[in-house]
Amino acid sequence: MKDTIRIGAGAGYSGDRIEPAVELAEHGALDYLVFECLAERTIAIAQQTRRNDPELGYDPLLEARMRAVLPVAAKNGVRIVSNMGAANPRAAARKTAQIARELGLGKLKIAAVSGDDVLDIVLRSPLRFEESGDDVSAYASRIVSANAYLGATPIVGALAAGADIVLTGRVADPSLFTAPLIHEFGWRMDDWNTLGQATVVGHLLECAGQVTGGYFADPGYKDVPGLARLGFPIGEVSADGAVVVTKVAHAGGGVTEATCKEQLLYEIHDPARYFQPDVVADFTQVRVAQEAKDRVRVTGGRGGARTGTLKVSVAYVDGYIGEGQISYGGPGALARARLALDIVRERLAIMGVDTSELRFDLIGVNALYGDALAAHHDEPAEVRVRVTGRTASAKEAGRIGNEVETLYTNGPAGGGGVTKATREVIAVQSVLLAREHVKPVFEFVEADDEAA
């Protein structure tokens, strides 16, 4: 057993940069590289994609990431864990196997973790949404997906079986990081205090560049160097769960007590009871100490027994958004923009466009004329009009953008740069589902196989 495990964060969301992950695999002396790529709505969108094509539904950047990082990771013995499987972990594993074959990496063992899709169970269970208190059954015809937040257990099983790459669907973000630690250090799944500290590790790393200064940066108040070449974090974790957060030395950004403290509190409602599938973590005794430049030691996480339920993210169609935008510039831009809003407001009423919500906004500073002209006016030298509304149908939503577009020839002088869009609204609420209804499993898709 190693004294220290080095885990790198390769992504903090689905569309994150790819080159920092390659940099970590090449120069980070890693044992594991973790890509955290799912948000609540991300998996709902993935479920819609899968319905249109059963071979899709995984992260759209899966192929690009794997082609970029697999050769370096395989060369350096770096194992990969990721939720890029999204709504279709098996298809993600098959695609990764194909890529591995094409790259001449046919000996890689690739595992897919499934079991988080609990839509059928949710639809037939008498559940209420935690946020609104509404009966889930009242939304049944509009529900797109229902995915339980799995814990570390199936990932640990896959790693113990020799997986080089583990692709999951909906897994709690910290669990992607705690699983390799549980596997490597042999921690018990009821060692609550150690799992609580492991959750601290995962929470610090899960958003990638946030903890190395990305989301932290605020010019003149919290300056961070080299953000265009921001490096992603590495966690050096010891057998007791203590972690040193660091980065590749030549990468941009920085790791300080302040960056770690801000990330520690990110999205935390109650630091004493941070509910996770593996543990109820307690962050109240966490200590953060700068050891050296870009090296911060974090200890003191604790925990208690996990609950008997798992959070399930339920996504459903909640109408459509229609939007139209147009710009006005030069003398009198603000007055013309306000007139444009008045015209569209009246036009929507005349046309009887049925909206449940409607917004009329004025935005803009320097996109048309640059900083020099904008700085010498008491009012903006340019303004962008934006009208948005929520409707019950795509057709009705489209009428909002159309009315903005007609301002080209029918409403104040000098309008230009119209854009219009209609999009479906995917809303998300949560339910709590008894653990016994969720059956996570893993299976292998080897890189030299033709099918899963």
N, C-alpha and C positions, 0 to 999 in steps of 0.2 A: 504494500500500500504506500502511495506517495505521501510525503508530508504536506505538500501543497498542491492544489489543483488550480490551474489557470483557465478561467472562462472568459471569453470575449463576447461582447454584444455586437452582432453583425447588422442588426436593423432594429429600429424602434417603432416602425409602422410599415404598412404595405408598400408605399412608394418611396421608401428611404433610399439614400445613396448606396451604391454598390461598392465603390472603390475603397471606403474605409474598412469594409469586411475583408476584402482581399489583402489589404495592408495588415490587418490583424493576423490573418492566416499565414502570411509570409514572414512577418517580423515580430509577432506577439508571443512566440514560444508557447502557444496555447495547447491545452488538452482538449478543450471543447469550444465550439463557436455556435452561439445561439442566435437565431433569427426570430424576433418577436414581431409578427406582422398582422395581427388581427385586432380589429375593434368591433363593437357590437354590430354596427351597420355593415362592416366589411363582409362578415360571414353571410348576412342576409343577401347582399348583392351577389356573393358567390353562389348561394343556393339558387338564385334566379338564373345565373349563367349555366349552372349544372342542369337545370330543367330544360334549357334550350339545347344543350349538348352534354350527354352523360359522361363524356371524356374530359370535360372541363369542370370548373368550379373550384380550382385551386388558385393560389396567388398568381396574378398575371405576370409578375416578375420572377417566378420560380425558375424558368429556363435561363433567363439572363443571369440570375444570381448563381445558379449551379454551374453554368458554363464558365463563369468568371472565377469561382472559388474552388471548385472540385479539384482541379489539377494541383493547386497549391496546398489545399488541405490534405489530399491524399499523400503528397510528397512529404509533408511534415507530420503526418500521423494525427491530424486534428479531426475529431469526431464532431458531427453536426446534429443539432437538435433544432427543430423549427415547427411552428404552427402554420407554415405556408400550405399545408394540406387543405386548410379552410373547410369548404363544404365537401371536399372529395379527396381525402388523404390517400386512398388507394390509387386513384388516377395520378396524383402527385408523385407517388412512389414509382408508378410505371413510367412516367415521364422522366423522372430522375434516373431510373435504370437505363432508359434509352440513351440519355445524355452520357451517362457513365460509359456505356458500351462504345459510343461514338468517340469518346475521349481516351479509349484504351484502358479504362479503369474497371474492367469486368469482375474484379474480385471484391468490390465493395458490397457490403451487406446493408440493404436498405429496408427499413421497417416502417409500416404504416400503422398508426394508432387510430382506432375508430371507437364508436360507442357514444359519442357526445350528441349525436342527432337523436333527439327524443321527441320529435314532432308528433308521432302517433300516440305516444303515451300522454303528452300534454293535451292533445285534442280529446282524449277520452276520459280525462281525469277532472274531478270537480275542483278546479283551482281558481284562485283570484290573483290578479296582478298586485304586486307589492306596492307599486306607486299610486295607482288610482283606486284600488279596491274593486275594480270591475271584474265580473265573471269572465274568464277566458272564453267560455263558450259563446259569449255575445260577439266575439271577434273571429269566430272560427272560419268564416268564409274569406276573411282577409289575411289570415296568418300565412306568412311566407316560410318561416323557419322557427325552430326551437332547439337550442343547443345548450347542453349542460356544460358547466365549467368543470372539466376533469382535473384531477390532481396529478401527482408525480408517478403514481404506482405503475401504470402501463408503460411509461417511458423507462422507468427503472428496469422493468422486466425485459424490454427490448434491448437495453444496453447490456444487461446481464447475459442475454442470449447472443451477444456479439455484434450488435448493430453498429455500423459505422455512421449511418445516417438514420435519424428518426424523424418522420414527418407526421404531424398530428393535425387534428381539427381544433375545436375549441378547448383549450387547456388554459387554466389560470396562468396569467403571465409569469408570476414568480416561480410557478411549478416547473416551467421549462428550464430554469436555472437550478432549482433545488434537486431535480431528478439526477443529474450527473453527480452531484455531491453525495446524495444518498447512496448511489451505486458505488462510487469510489471509496467512500469512508465507511460503508456498511452501517449507516445509522438506522436505528429502529424507526418504524413508522408511528410509534407512540412516544418517541423521545421529544416531547412537546417543546421544551426550551431550545433544543438544538434546531428543531424544525422552525421555530419562531425566528431564530437568528438566521437560518437559511433563507427565510422569507425576506428578511432585511436585505440579504445579498441580492436576491432576485429583483426586489423592488428598486434597488439602486441601479441595477444594470439594465432593466427591461426596456427603458426608453432610449437606450444607446446614447446619442450625442447630447441629450439633455444634461447628463451628469458631468460631461466633459466641457460644459460651458455654453452649449448651444441655446437652450431655452433660457438659460441664466443671463445671457448677455444683455446689457442695457447701457448704451454709450454714455460716458461721462460719470456713470454711477457704478456700474459693474462691467468694466472693460475686460474683454477676453481676446487674446491674440490669435491670429491665424484661423479665423472662422471659416474662410473659404476652403481650408484644408483640414477641417475639424476631424480629429481622431476619435474613434469610438472607444468605450472603456473596456478595461480588463479587470477582472476580480481575481486576486490571489487569495484563495480560501484555504485555511488550515483545518485540521481534523475537528477542532472545536467549533467551527463555523465562523470564526473571526475572519474578516476580509480586509485586504488592502485594495482600495480602488486606485487604479493607475491607468496609463495609456502608453502607447508606443512613443518613445522619446522624441522622435522627429515630427510627430503629427501635431497639427494645430489644436487650439483649445487649451484647457487647463483643468486640473482636478484639485479642488480646494475644500476646506471645511464647509465654506458657504455653498459651493455647488452641490456637495453631498447632502447638506442639511435641507436645501430646497427640494431636492429630488426625494429625500426621505419623506417629506410631508406631502408630496404630490399625490393628489386624488385620495388622500387619507381622510376619512370622516372622523373616526374615533381611534387615536393611536393606541389605546389600551385594548381594543378589540377589533383587529383587522381580520375579517372573516376570509379564510381561504379554504379550499377543499382539503388540504392536508393538515391544517392547524388553525387555531384562532390566535393570531400573532399579537404580541404586545411590544410596542415600540417605545414605551415610556421610559425605559432605562437605557436606551441606546446612547452610546458615547462615540463622538466623532473627534479624531485627533490627527492633525497634520504631522506626518513622520518626516517628510522631505518634499522637495518640489514634485508636484504631481503624484504624490503618494499619501493617501488618507486612509487611516485605519478606523474601522467601524466595528464596534462590539456591543454587547449588552442586550441584543434581542432575546425575547422570551416568548413563551406561548402556553396555550392550554389546549385541552382536547377539542378535536374537530367536532362540528355539529353533525346531526343526523340527516341533514338535508344538503342539497347542492343548489346553487343558483343556476337558473336557466334563463337565458336571454331569448325572449320571444319577439320576433320581428313581424310586422304586419303592414299592409298597404294602408296609408292614411291620407289618401287624396293626392293631389297634384299641385305643383308650384309652377305658375307662369311668371315670366320676368321679361321686362324690356328695359333697355338702356339707350341713352343718347347724350351726346356732349354738346356744350355751348362754350365758346371762348371769346375773349376780347372784351371791349367795353360793353357794359350792360349784361354780361353773361349771367349774373345771378338773377337779375330781373327776368330775363328770357327763360331761364330754367324754371323759375317759379311759375311763370305763365304756362310753360309746358306741362307742369304737374297739374295745374288747374284745369287745363284742357283735357288731359287724360282722365282725371277724376270725373269730369262731367261726361265725357264720352262713355266711360264704363257704365255710368248710371243710365245714360240714354239707351245704350245697347243692351241693358239688363244683364250684364255679366254677373253671374252668381258666385260670390266669394264668401268664404267664412272668415278670412283674414285678408287685409289689404294694407300695403305700406307704400309711402311716397317719400323717397329719400333724395337728398342732394349731396354729392360727394365730389371731391376733386381739389387739387392744389397745383400740381406742376407737370402733368403729363403732356400737355399741349405746348406750353411755352417755356418750360424749364424754370429753374429757381430764380434766375435774374429778374424776369418780368413779374413773377408772382410776388417777389419780395418788395416790389415798389407800388403795390396797390393796397388800398384800404379794404377792398373786397377781393375775392378770388378772381384771378384772370381767366379761370376756367372752372366749369362746373359740370358734373355728370349727373344726369337725371336717372334715377332707378325706380321703377314701379314693379312691385312683386305682389302676388296674391295667391292664396290657397283656394283650390276649387275641388269639386267632386269628380271631375272628368278631365282627361287630357285635352279634349276639344275646347272646353270652357277655358282652361288654363292658357291655351294658345292665343285666345282672343286678347289677352292682356298685352303680350308682346306685340301683337299686330297693331293695337291702338298706339303704342309708342312709335312703331315704325312709320305710321302715317304722318307723324310730325315732320318727316322729311319735307313734305310739300304742303302740309295743311296747318302748320303751327309754327311757332316763332322763328324768326330768321336765323340762319347760320347753324342749324342743327346738323350733326354728322356723327359717323361712327356708331351707327345703331347695331346693337346685338339683341337677339331675343332667344329665349329658351323655354322649353317645357320639360319638366322632370317629375317622375313619380316620387312620392314621399314615402320612405320606409321609416316607420316609427318603431321604437323598441321599448318594451317594458319587461319586467322580471317576475318570475315565479320561483318558489322554493319547492323542490321535488325530493321526496325521500330517496336516500342513496340506493336503496335496494332496487329501484327501478332503472338504475344506470349501470350498464355492463360494459366497461371499457375493455378492449382487447387489442393486441398487436399481431401483425402478420408480416412475413418477409416477402419482399420482391427482390430477388437477386439480380445483379446487373447483367448477368449472362442469360437471363430468362427472356422468353418472348412475351410472357404474360404473367400477371400476378398469380 
